Amino acid sequence: MIPERLKDRVVDVFLVGTMALLILFFYVPILTLVVFSFTNSRVLTFPIEGFSLEWYGELFRKPDFLTAVANSAIVAVISTIFATVLGSAGAVAWIRYRFRFQNIFRAVSFLPLLFPQLLLGVVMLLWFSVLGNWLGFSTGLATVIIGHIVYITPFALVIVAVQVHGFDETLEDAARDAGATGWEVFREITFPLLWPGILSAATFAFLLSWGNFYVSYSLAGTARTLPIFVYSGIAVGSSPIYPALATLNFIPALILVFLVDFLRRRALKRQKLATA
């Protein structure tokens, strides 16, 4: 018989080792990209020959880089707003109300999650091609935005639905009994308590839209977003410009995640104080 303490030790070592391997698997490539972005050589070799900021300057000198950044920002912001609003409304309807065809509504809400991004992009491209022939328009940033909304809204819905599921409806009833109007209940009770979930959904939606390639590539037409810009350059050949771009792209995303986590924690503290 194996002693119980030895079993626990083996399990602990296995779990810690697995987590260490996962961390290495996720973060070593990121650190490698950051290091490559500072090389002074045109060839990506490790260890790097010397450190330089040359490729960051080269990146900003590319005429279509800032245009791609602006397009990605426009698509991500608009898609995030619509996806968060639609996802939040869908989550409230899904959790708090009972209506006919509710199961059909749930199935339709989850369908984009079941489609691979590439397949979803191709299907929507075919659909927009047919509509474009009828209505006389071509694919561009507008179709990319619609595609992103279709793709990321179910993610926002699921995230907000978790927050709605833990919502205490008696707080709203107490506010109504105290004479609050429907708008006052929403403004002072419902929205503040759902805000952490809504903020998390908006952050996740923005990051999904910002880095999306397959849907964007299928629906962008001649327009370029940042992932398409990267793909177009890598298809020609590797260059230290793209590790530099990945580093610049990673830093704002990291700042956004930490900022949102700070705001979420502060909102949760306010929520606990309000319900105490």
C-alpha positions in Angstrom: 0.0 0.0 0.0 1.2 3.5 -0.9 1.1 5.9 2.1 -1.5 8.6 1.8 1.1 11.3 2.3 3.2 10.0 -0.6 0.0 10.0 -2.8 -0.7 13.6 -1.9 2.9 14.6 -2.6 2.9 12.9 -6.1 -0.4 14.6 -6.9 1.0 18.0 -5.8 4.1 17.6 -7.9 2.1 16.5 -10.9 -0.3 19.5 -10.6 2.5 22.0 -10.0 4.6 20.5 -12.9 1.6 20.7 -15.2 0.9 24.3 -14.3 4.6 25.2 -14.9 4.6 23.6 -18.3 1.4 25.4 -19.2 2.9 28.7 -18.1 6.1 28.0 -20.2 4.0 27.0 -23.2 2.0 30.3 -23.0 4.6 32.9 -22.0 7.9 31.7 -23.6 6.6 32.5 -27.2 5.5 35.9 -26.0 8.9 36.7 -24.4 10.6 35.4 -27.5 8.7 37.8 -29.7 9.5 40.7 -27.4 13.2 39.8 -27.5 13.2 39.4 -31.3 11.6 42.9 -31.7 14.8 44.5 -30.4 17.2 42.7 -32.7 19.5 44.8 -35.0 19.5 42.0 -37.6 17.0 41.5 -40.5 17.2 37.7 -39.8 15.4 36.3 -36.8 18.1 34.2 -35.0 18.5 33.3 -31.4 20.4 34.5 -29.5 20.0 37.9 -31.2 23.2 39.6 -32.4 22.5 43.0 -30.8 19.8 45.3 -29.4 18.2 48.1 -31.5 14.9 50.1 -31.7 15.3 50.2 -35.5 12.3 48.0 -36.3 9.9 50.1 -34.2 10.8 53.1 -36.3 10.5 51.0 -39.5 7.1 49.9 -38.4 5.8 53.5 -38.0 7.3 54.5 -41.4 5.1 51.9 -43.2 2.3 54.0 -44.8 -0.5 51.5 -44.2 0.3 50.7 -40.6 -1.5 53.5 -38.9 -4.5 53.0 -41.3 -4.7 49.4 -40.2 -4.5 50.4 -36.5 -7.3 53.0 -37.0 -9.5 50.5 -38.8 -9.0 47.9 -36.1 -9.8 50.4 -33.4 -13.0 51.5 -35.2 -14.2 48.0 -35.8 -13.3 46.9 -32.2 -15.0 49.9 -30.5 -18.2 49.7 -32.5 -18.5 45.9 -32.4 -17.8 46.0 -28.6 -20.6 48.5 -28.0 -23.2 46.6 -30.0 -22.1 43.2 -28.8 -22.2 44.3 -25.2 -25.6 45.9 -25.4 -27.1 43.0 -27.3 -25.4 40.4 -25.1 -26.5 42.1 -21.9 -30.1 42.4 -23.1 -30.1 38.8 -24.3 -28.7 37.6 -20.9 -31.4 39.4 -19.0 -34.1 38.0 -21.3 -32.5 34.5 -21.1 -32.2 34.3 -17.3 -35.0 36.4 -15.9 -37.9 35.9 -18.2 -39.9 33.0 -19.6 -41.4 33.2 -23.1 -42.4 31.1 -26.0 -39.7 29.7 -28.2 -37.1 30.4 -25.5 -35.2 27.2 -26.3 -35.0 28.3 -29.9 -33.7 31.7 -28.8 -31.0 30.0 -26.7 -30.0 27.7 -29.6 -29.8 30.7 -32.1 -27.7 32.6 -29.5 -25.2 29.8 -29.2 -24.9 29.0 -32.9 -22.0 31.3 -33.6 -20.0 29.7 -30.8 -20.3 26.3 -32.5 -19.0 27.6 -35.9 -15.3 27.8 -36.5 -14.2 31.3 -37.2 -13.0 30.5 -40.7 -16.3 28.7 -41.6 -18.3 31.6 -40.1 -16.4 34.1 -42.1 -16.8 32.1 -45.4 -20.6 31.7 -44.8 -21.0 35.4 -44.1 -18.9 36.3 -47.1 -21.2 34.3 -49.3 -24.2 35.9 -47.7 -22.9 39.4 -48.2 -21.9 38.6 -51.8 -25.5 37.7 -52.6 -26.8 40.8 -50.7 -24.2 43.0 -52.4 -25.3 41.9 -55.8 -28.9 42.7 -54.9 -28.4 46.0 -53.1 -25.2 47.2 -54.8 -22.6 47.3 -52.1 -19.3 45.6 -51.6 -17.5 44.2 -48.5 -15.6 46.6 -46.3 -15.3 47.8 -42.7 -19.1 47.8 -42.3 -19.4 44.1 -43.2 -16.5 43.4 -40.9 -18.3 45.1 -38.0 -21.4 43.1 -38.6 -19.4 39.9 -38.8 -17.7 40.7 -35.5 -21.0 41.5 -33.8 -22.4 38.2 -34.9 -19.3 36.4 -33.7 -18.6 38.0 -30.3 -22.2 38.8 -29.0 -22.7 35.2 -27.8 -19.5 35.5 -25.7 -20.8 38.7 -24.1 -24.2 37.1 -23.5 -22.7 34.2 -21.6 -20.5 36.4 -19.4 -23.3 38.8 -18.5 -25.7 35.8 -18.0 -23.4 34.5 -15.2 -23.7 37.9 -13.4 -27.5 38.0 -14.0 -27.9 34.5 -12.6 -26.5 35.7 -9.2 -28.6 38.8 -9.1 -30.9 39.2 -6.1 -34.2 40.4 -7.5 -35.5 41.3 -4.0 -33.3 44.4 -4.0 -35.4 45.7 -7.0 -38.6 44.8 -5.2 -37.5 46.7 -2.1 -36.6 49.7 -4.2 -40.1 49.7 -5.9 -41.8 49.3 -2.5 -39.8 52.4 -1.4 -41.4 54.3 -4.2 -38.6 54.2 -6.8 -39.6 54.4 -10.5 -38.6 51.8 -13.1 -35.8 54.0 -14.4 -34.5 54.7 -10.8 -34.5 51.0 -10.0 -32.4 50.4 -13.2 -30.0 53.3 -12.6 -29.4 52.8 -8.8 -29.9 49.0 -8.4 -29.9 46.9 -11.5 -27.1 48.5 -13.6 -24.6 48.9 -10.8 -25.0 45.3 -9.7 -24.6 44.0 -13.2 -21.8 46.4 -14.1 -18.9 44.0 -13.2 -20.3 41.4 -15.6 -21.0 44.0 -18.3 -17.5 45.4 -18.0 -15.9 42.0 -18.2 -18.0 41.2 -21.3 -17.0 44.4 -23.0 -13.3 43.8 -22.3 -13.5 40.3 -23.7 -15.5 41.4 -26.7 -13.0 44.2 -27.5 -10.0 41.9 -27.3 -11.8 39.3 -29.4 -12.6 41.9 -32.1 -9.2 43.6 -31.9 -7.3 40.4 -32.7 -9.7 38.6 -35.0 -8.3 37.5 -38.3 -10.5 34.9 -40.0 -13.8 36.9 -39.9 -12.0 40.1 -40.7 -10.0 38.6 -43.6 -13.2 37.1 -45.1 -15.3 40.3 -44.9 -12.8 43.2 -45.2 -12.6 43.4 -49.0 -9.9 45.9 -49.8 -9.8 47.3 -46.3 -7.1 46.3 -43.8 -7.2 45.7 -40.1 -4.2 45.0 -38.0 -4.3 41.2 -38.2 -4.7 41.4 -42.0 -1.7 43.8 -42.1 0.4 41.3 -40.1 -0.7 38.4 -42.3 0.1 40.3 -45.5 3.6 41.0 -44.3 4.3 37.5 -42.9 3.1 35.9 -46.2 6.0 37.7 -48.0 8.6 36.7 -45.4 9.6 37.0 -41.8 10.9 40.3 -40.5 11.6 41.8 -37.0 8.9 44.4 -37.8 6.2 41.9 -36.8 7.7 40.9 -33.4 7.8 44.7 -32.8 4.2 45.0 -33.8 3.2 42.1 -31.6 5.0 43.7 -28.7 3.2 47.0 -29.2 -0.1 45.2 -29.6 0.5 43.2 -26.4 1.3 46.1 -24.1 -2.0 48.0 -24.5 -4.0 44.8 -24.2 -2.2 44.0 -20.9 -2.8 47.5 -19.6 -6.5 47.2 -20.5 -6.9 43.9 -18.7 -5.3 45.2 -15.5 -7.3 48.4 -15.7 -10.6 46.5 -16.1 -9.7 44.1 -13.4 -9.1 47.1 -11.1 -12.4 48.7 -12.0 -14.2 45.3 -11.6 -12.8 44.8 -8.1 -13.8 48.3 -7.1 -17.3 47.7 -8.4 -17.6 44.4 -6.5 -16.6 46.2 -3.3 -19.3 48.8 -3.9 -21.7 46.0 -4.6 -20.9 44.3 -1.3 -21.2 47.6 0.6 -24.6 48.2 -1.0 -26.0 44.7 -0.1 -24.5 44.7 3.4 
